[in-house]
Amino acid sequence: MNSDIAIIELRGGTGGDEAKIWAADLLRMYLRYCSFLGWKIEQLNDLTIKIKGLGCFTKLAYEAGTHRVQRIPTTERNGRIHTSTATVAVLPEIPENEIDIRSDDLTLEFFRSGGKGGQNVNKVSSAVRIRHNPSGIVVTAQTERDQFQNRQVALSLLRGRLWEMEMLKREKMLGDARSIIGRGMRAEKIRTYNYPQNRVTDHRINKSWHNLEDILDGKMQKVTETLMSQLTA
């Protein structure tokens, strides 16, 4: 596993449209954080990015899990605080020879990208959606201009997701709660962002920071450094 490459995948959880907005806000936070550290970023799809930088997987692995936000949505007319969630997966780039994926187990679909990328991307069916039938995992890639390149990106995402699934199975079989701490699989609620109290709380170490706006603007070095020091101690 290359610790200098990480793939971050976000999904809106409970909370409807506000959850989707929250997932996009988290993506912006990670983009800003990576920019501050000088890491290279590649957008794989709307809510998935690939990061290259010294030790980036090691630092970002502690971001994996469920992130909860408590705030008044812009669509809320009565000033009520809503709670929404988004899940963050932090996946490694797994070499092809590490996970065997049978072509017979895959269903491929090609379609036109609706996002940025110029006329070629939008007019040619270069985007790829792959379904891994045994696991039910579905991945998409649409940022490359070439169909073959998007297929390679999608397969890389699939290997990462299969790795994540296998790690979760192993941890459940071992029944070792400590092994899950810091690994942050999707089901674990790891952090709450409370707007009214200007507070970010990480539940794994029971620590809060009171500079929520700065953290969401990508200035989260203190958060990641504290997690690494306490969860690896």
C-alpha positions in Angstrom: 0.0 0.0 0.0 1.3 3.4 -1.0 0.9 5.8 2.0 1.5 8.8 -0.3 -1.8 8.2 -2.2 -5.3 8.5 -0.7 -8.8 8.4 -2.2 -11.5 10.3 -0.4 -15.1 9.4 -1.2 -18.1 11.3 0.3 -21.8 10.6 0.5 -24.7 12.5 1.9 -26.4 10.6 4.7 -29.5 11.4 6.7 -30.9 14.8 6.1 -32.1 14.9 2.5 -30.8 17.9 0.4 -29.1 19.4 3.4 -27.0 16.2 3.7 -25.9 16.5 0.1 -24.9 20.1 0.8 -23.0 19.0 3.9 -21.1 16.4 1.9 -20.1 19.1 -0.6 -19.0 21.3 2.3 -16.8 18.6 3.7 -15.3 18.0 0.2 -14.4 21.7 0.1 -12.7 21.4 3.6 -10.5 18.6 2.4 -9.7 20.3 -0.9 -8.6 23.4 1.1 -6.6 21.3 3.6 -4.8 19.5 0.8 -4.0 22.8 -0.9 -2.5 24.2 2.3 -0.2 21.2 2.6 0.8 21.3 -1.1 -0.7 18.0 -2.0 -1.8 17.2 -5.5 -5.5 16.7 -6.1 -7.4 14.9 -8.9 -11.2 15.0 -9.1 -12.5 11.5 -9.9 -16.2 12.4 -9.8 -18.4 15.0 -8.0 -17.7 13.8 -4.5 -14.5 11.7 -4.9 -10.9 13.0 -5.1 -7.5 11.3 -5.4 -4.7 12.9 -3.3 -1.0 12.6 -3.8 1.3 13.8 -1.0 3.9 12.7 1.5 2.1 10.5 4.1 -1.4 11.7 3.0 -3.1 8.4 3.6 -1.7 8.1 7.1 -3.0 11.6 8.0 -6.4 11.3 6.3 -7.2 7.8 7.4 -8.6 9.3 10.7 -11.2 11.2 8.7 -13.1 8.1 7.7 -16.5 7.7 9.2 -19.7 9.6 9.7 -19.6 13.3 10.1 -22.6 15.0 11.7 -23.5 18.7 11.3 -26.0 20.7 13.5 -27.0 24.0 11.9 -29.9 26.0 10.4 -30.1 25.1 6.7 -30.5 28.0 4.2 -33.8 26.4 3.2 -35.2 26.5 6.8 -37.8 29.2 7.2 -38.5 28.9 10.9 -35.0 29.0 12.2 -34.9 25.4 13.4 -31.6 23.6 13.8 -31.3 20.5 11.7 -29.0 17.5 12.1 -27.6 16.0 9.0 -24.8 13.5 8.3 -22.3 12.6 5.5 -20.0 9.6 5.4 -16.4 9.9 4.5 -14.4 6.9 3.1 -10.6 7.1 2.9 -9.3 4.4 0.6 -5.8 3.4 -0.4 -4.8 2.9 -4.0 -4.6 -0.9 -4.3 -2.4 -2.4 -7.0 -4.1 -4.7 -9.5 -2.2 -7.8 -8.4 -3.5 -7.3 -4.8 -7.2 -7.8 -5.5 -8.4 -10.1 -8.2 -11.5 -8.8 -10.0 -13.1 -11.1 -12.5 -14.5 -9.4 -15.6 -17.5 -11.8 -15.5 -18.4 -10.2 -12.2 -18.7 -6.7 -13.7 -21.5 -4.9 -15.4 -20.2 -1.8 -17.3 -22.2 1.2 -18.5 -20.9 4.0 -20.6 -22.6 7.4 -20.6 -22.0 11.1 -21.3 -20.5 13.2 -18.6 -22.7 16.1 -17.5 -20.0 18.0 -15.7 -17.0 20.1 -16.6 -14.4 18.9 -19.2 -15.2 20.6 -22.5 -17.1 19.5 -25.5 -15.5 16.1 -25.9 -16.3 15.0 -22.4 -19.9 16.2 -22.7 -20.6 14.8 -26.2 -18.8 11.5 -26.1 -19.9 8.5 -23.9 -16.6 8.5 -22.1 -17.9 8.3 -18.5 -17.9 4.8 -17.0 -20.1 3.2 -14.3 -19.1 -0.2 -13.0 -21.2 -2.5 -10.9 -19.5 -5.4 -9.0 -22.2 -7.9 -9.0 -21.1 -10.1 -6.1 -20.8 -7.2 -3.6 -23.3 -4.8 -5.2 -20.7 -2.0 -5.1 -21.2 0.7 -7.9 -18.4 3.1 -8.8 -18.3 5.8 -11.5 -15.6 7.9 -13.2 -16.1 10.7 -15.6 -13.4 13.3 -15.4 -11.1 11.8 -18.0 -11.6 12.5 -21.7 -10.9 8.9 -22.6 -13.2 6.0 -21.9 -10.3 3.6 -21.2 -8.8 6.0 -18.7 -12.2 6.4 -16.9 -12.5 2.6 -16.8 -9.1 2.4 -15.1 -10.0 5.0 -12.6 -13.3 3.2 -11.8 -11.5 -0.1 -11.3 -9.1 1.6 -8.9 -12.0 2.9 -6.9 -13.6 -0.5 -6.9 -10.4 -2.1 -5.6 -10.3 0.4 -2.8 -14.0 -0.2 -1.9 -13.4 -4.0 -1.9 -10.4 -3.5 0.4 -12.6 -1.4 2.8 -15.2 -4.1 2.8 -12.7 -6.8 3.6 -11.1 -4.8 6.4 -14.5 -4.3 8.0 -15.3 -8.0 7.8 -11.9 -8.8 9.5 -12.5 -6.3 12.3 -16.0 -7.7 13.0 -14.6 -11.2 13.1 -11.9 -10.3 15.5 -14.4 -8.4 17.7 -11.6 -6.0 18.7 -13.1 -2.6 19.2 -9.7 -1.0 19.5 -8.8 -2.0 16.0 -11.7 0.1 14.6 -10.6 3.3 16.5 -8.9 5.5 14.1 -9.6 3.3 11.1 -13.0 5.0 11.0 -15.2 2.8 8.8 -18.3 4.5 7.4 -20.6 3.3 10.2 -18.7 5.0 13.0 -20.0 8.4 14.0 -16.7 10.2 14.6 -17.3 13.9 14.6 -20.0 16.6 15.2 -19.8 20.1 13.8 -22.1 22.3 15.9 -22.7 25.7 14.3 -24.7 27.4 17.1 -21.9 26.6 19.6 -19.0 27.2 17.1 -17.7 23.8 18.1 -16.2 20.8 16.4 -16.1 17.6 18.6 -14.3 14.4 17.8 -16.0 11.7 19.7 -13.2 9.1 19.6 -10.9 11.3 21.7 -13.6 13.4 23.4 -12.0 16.6 22.3 -13.5 19.9 21.0 -12.2 22.8 19.0 -14.0 26.2 19.0 -12.9 27.5 15.6 -15.5 25.7 13.4 -15.3 28.1 10.4 -11.5 27.9 10.2 -11.6 24.1 10.3 -14.2 24.0 7.5 -12.0 26.4 5.6 -9.4 23.7 5.6 -7.3 24.8 8.6 -7.5 21.5 10.3 -3.9 20.7 10.9 -4.4 20.8 14.7 -7.2 18.3 14.4 -5.3 15.8 12.3 -2.2 16.2 14.4 -4.1 15.6 17.7 -5.8 12.5 16.3 -2.6 11.0 15.1 -0.8 11.6 18.5 -3.7 10.3 20.6 -5.0 7.4 18.5 -1.5 6.0 17.7 -0.2 6.4 21.3 
